[in-house]
């Protein structure tokens, strides 16, 4: 792994932003630390181009539950053993940084697109054209096949159904008096998806976007940690609504019987693909390519859907109890803008909300 490239990546994202991505889509209670230090015995592949260790090593930013299901099904289907480290995106990036002199991971899964874009820019990813590439949503994967957003979370307004009579139809509804002192947002310093949302909203709305953030701040908007802590304040009744929280956590809690629901604003929101890619330092390239194919296969995409995330394939339906991809209006934004301007917009946002 290229030391200067990893350092540039972390500097480019900013440590605050890295920590942000960190807890973004993380399900903190499921982020088990499964060490990946055992590389096993190496064996040469048929083409002789590289040696495989015999055990595929995956570093993944969850979400907990889905990551384990994908690995279990992959092992059963291929007979390839997997060693998985699971944490936040920040945990994964930090571990890669610490191991730069002795890289271990073969496949990396993150919860935000900009870091994957930076990995590609720094020449740290092996391209691989999966047989499923042409079936994915436009914009969810790299056109040169360096990374694939194999699943995605949409952001919405999560609300307590015991406290809110009518679902908010748009972000501006949260400026109403009924939400005074009762609204929160995942802290964009700890949530990469929230950070991306703030930048995307400003790209679309410009000055009107900053005016809304000022109105919401005057209405008591608070930052409540990453996605899960913010959602818990709604479940407990400490807040009646959370703006820009990930949807799959809401659907999982609805399934558990919690008094919550989610609405997707009419003016648009962000849908964040979760990118997976093969490091250029990977030893188990053949196995890594098989894993990429698996998570994009029918079986892999069905696991994605079962866990309430949006499947990447256009021919695989989302879970029947959640909003489908075509039912969610998106903001008019592009990932390049977010990568270039996200940090500056974050700092301006914090000056308003703090």
C-alpha positions, 0 to 999 in steps of 0.5 A: 500500500502506498504510504503517501497515498493513504496519508493523502487520503486521510488528510484529504477527508479530514480526520473529523470527516473520517470519524464522521463516516465512521459512525455513519451507517454503523450499527454500533451494537454490532460492530464486532472487532474480528481481527484479520492478522492470520493470513494463512498458508499461501498457494499459487494461483493457476495463472501464476500471477500472484499467490493466494493466502487461502483466506479472503480478508474483508474490512467492512463498515457493516452494517452489522447483521448484513455483513455477517450474512453476506460472508456466511453465504459466500463461504457456503457457496464458494468454499472460500474462508473469510476473515472479516474485520467490522467497524466504522468507516473511520475504524476501517480507514484507521486500520488500513493506515496502521497496516500500510507497511504490511497490508492485510485486507483484500476487500474493503467496504465503506459507508460513503462514496467520497473515500472510495473516490479518493482511493481510486484517485490515489491509485490504491484500487484494482479495477475489476469488471463484474458480470453484473456491472451493467445491471446497477443503478447509474452513478452507483459504481465507477464506470471504470469498475474500480468500486461498486456501490452494492447497497444504499441507504436513503436519508429521511425524516424519522419521527415518533408516531406517538408525538407527530400526528402528520408526517413531515412532507419536507425539510422546511416543515421541521421549522414549524413551532410543533418541532420547537426544541424537538428536532435533531440531526446526526452529527455531521462530524460523526455521520458521513451520510449526514455530512454528505446530505448537508453539502448536497442540500446546499449544492441544490438550494444555495442561499435558501439552504443556509436560510433553512439551516438558520431557521432550524437552528433557531427552532432548537436543532441539535446534533445527537451523535451518529445515526443510531444515537440520534434515532434513539432520541426519537424512540425514547421521546426525547425528540419528536423527529430526526432529519437526515437519518438513515432509513434502514435503521428505522425500518429495522426498529419498526419491525421491532415494534418501536413507535417510529416511521420515516418520510422522504422529503418532496424536495429531495434527499440523498441516497448513499451507495456503500462502495466495495472494492479490491485493494491494489495490495490484495493477495487474494485477487481471485477470491476478492473478485468472486466476493465482488461478484457475489454481493452483486449476484441475485443471492447477495442482493436478496440479502441486501434487500432483506436487511432493508437497504436498497439493492444496487441492481435495477432488477432486484426489488427492495424489501416490500415493507420499505420505500423503493428506489423510484419512490424517493426524490433525490436532491440535484447533486454530484459526488465530485462537488461533495468531495471537493466542498464537503469540508468547507460546507461542514464548517459553515454548518457547524458555525450555525448549529452549535 
